[in-house]
Amino acid sequence: MEEQAGWSEHAAFMNELEAEGFVVMGGPYGEHPHRALLVVNAANENEIRVRLADDPWSATSTLRTAEVAPWEIRLGKSPVR
């Protein structure tokens, strides 16, 4: 991932979202290193799509949001919004 064009800008953007508390957790998953999962603290799907649209990788289509799904947390604590 780090070798991709615009990595520094993307990483800085994601680090800022994490510092703001919008991104709770994130990273690549599964056997396909080009896939990533983000757990975010958002009111709705539109908020997620709007915030991620500002990612420098979105403008170059390096990053695409494939799916947004709600998550019902039954164990542990939900981030407070």
C-alpha positions in Angstrom: 0.0 0.0 0.0 2.7 2.5 1.0 4.2 2.4 -2.6 0.9 3.6 -4.2 0.8 7.2 -5.5 -0.6 9.6 -3.0 0.1 7.3 0.0 1.3 10.1 2.3 -1.7 12.3 1.6 -4.1 9.4 2.1 -2.4 8.4 5.3 -2.5 11.9 6.6 -6.2 12.2 5.8 -7.0 8.9 7.5 -4.9 9.8 10.5 -6.9 13.1 10.8 -10.2 11.2 10.7 -9.0 8.9 13.4 -7.8 11.8 15.6 -11.3 13.4 15.2 -12.9 10.2 16.4 -14.6 9.6 13.0 -12.6 6.5 12.2 -12.5 4.2 15.2 -10.5 1.3 13.6 -9.3 0.5 10.1 -6.9 -1.5 8.0 -6.6 -4.2 5.4 -8.3 -7.5 5.9 -8.6 -10.9 4.5 -6.4 -12.5 1.9 -6.7 -9.5 -0.4 -4.4 -6.7 0.8 -6.1 -4.2 -1.5 -9.3 -4.4 0.7 -9.7 -2.4 3.8 -12.3 -2.2 6.5 -13.2 1.0 8.4 -15.2 1.1 11.5 -16.5 4.7 11.8 -18.6 6.7 14.2 -21.2 8.3 12.0 -24.9 9.3 12.2 -25.7 7.8 8.8 -24.4 6.5 5.5 -24.5 9.9 3.8 -22.1 11.3 6.4 -19.7 8.4 5.8 -19.8 8.9 2.0 -19.4 12.7 2.3 -16.4 12.4 4.7 -14.6 9.7 2.6 -15.1 11.7 -0.6 -12.5 14.1 0.6 -9.8 11.4 0.7 -7.2 12.2 -1.9 -7.4 8.6 -3.0 -11.1 9.0 -3.8 -10.3 11.6 -6.5 -8.0 9.2 -8.3 -10.3 6.1 -7.7 -7.5 4.4 -5.8 -10.1 4.1 -3.0 -13.7 3.1 -3.5 -16.3 2.6 -0.9 -17.7 -0.8 -1.8 -20.3 -1.1 0.9 -21.6 0.8 3.9 -23.4 -1.3 6.5 -24.7 -0.7 10.0 -23.2 -2.7 12.8 -25.1 -3.7 15.9 -22.5 -3.9 18.7 -23.5 -6.5 21.3 -20.2 -7.0 23.0 -18.0 -4.2 24.2 -18.7 -0.5 24.2 -20.0 1.6 21.3 -18.2 4.8 20.7 -20.2 7.7 22.0 -21.3 10.2 19.4 
